[in-house]
Amino acid sequence: MSVSPSVSVPTAASASFAASAPTQADLLDFVRRTAADTELIASLPLDSEGRTWVRLAGPGGSEAWLIGWPPGTGTGWHDHAESVGAFVTASGELKENALAARLPADGWRTLELADDVDRERRLPAGKGRSFGRHHVHEVLNESTDRHAISVHAYYPPLPQIRRYSRVGQILRLEQVERPEDWQ
């Protein structure tokens, strides 16, 4: 995996927010406006082997990232713990598979999911979404020949990411990552 330096890049979109805690709508507005910044999007170094990212200055103390996705890459199933968030595809197309169910926050290792919890979204350039706490999803660039680039924001800054494996309707907690694991 290639990692770009974790340098906070100020954006015009981050300057217009007050110091109060941003809402999901604020985060979605920020990522949409940032994804429209063609100069910023073009500045992201892309790698053919792994995702690249640069930390951005998000609104109201949020954590924000510009992420490059080589063809065929994805995140695997995960959540963002207590953080709310939003993301928008700036170029290319991403696919989000998500669970339409609130999972218990703690105290479990394996869950059997109901048959009707799966949701799929196709997010071409300019499209995105916001999400609440404990949102479990995976994000994929299914293209075989084109990078995708996206902008993400989370508030509060990510305290942890829980990673899951999934086989059929069985979801298993595999790992809990803390900020020092990815910064």
Buried (B, 14 or more C-beta within 10 A) or exposed (E): EBEBEEEEBEBEBBEEBEEEEBBBEBBBBBBBBBBBBEEBBEEBEBBEEEBBBBBBBBBBBBBBBBBBBBBEBBBEBBBBBBBBBBBBBBBBBBBBBBBEBEBEEEEEEEBEBEEEBEEEBEBEBEBBBBBEEBBBBBBBBBBEEEBBBBBBBBBBEBEBBBBBEBEEEEBBBBEEBEEEEEE
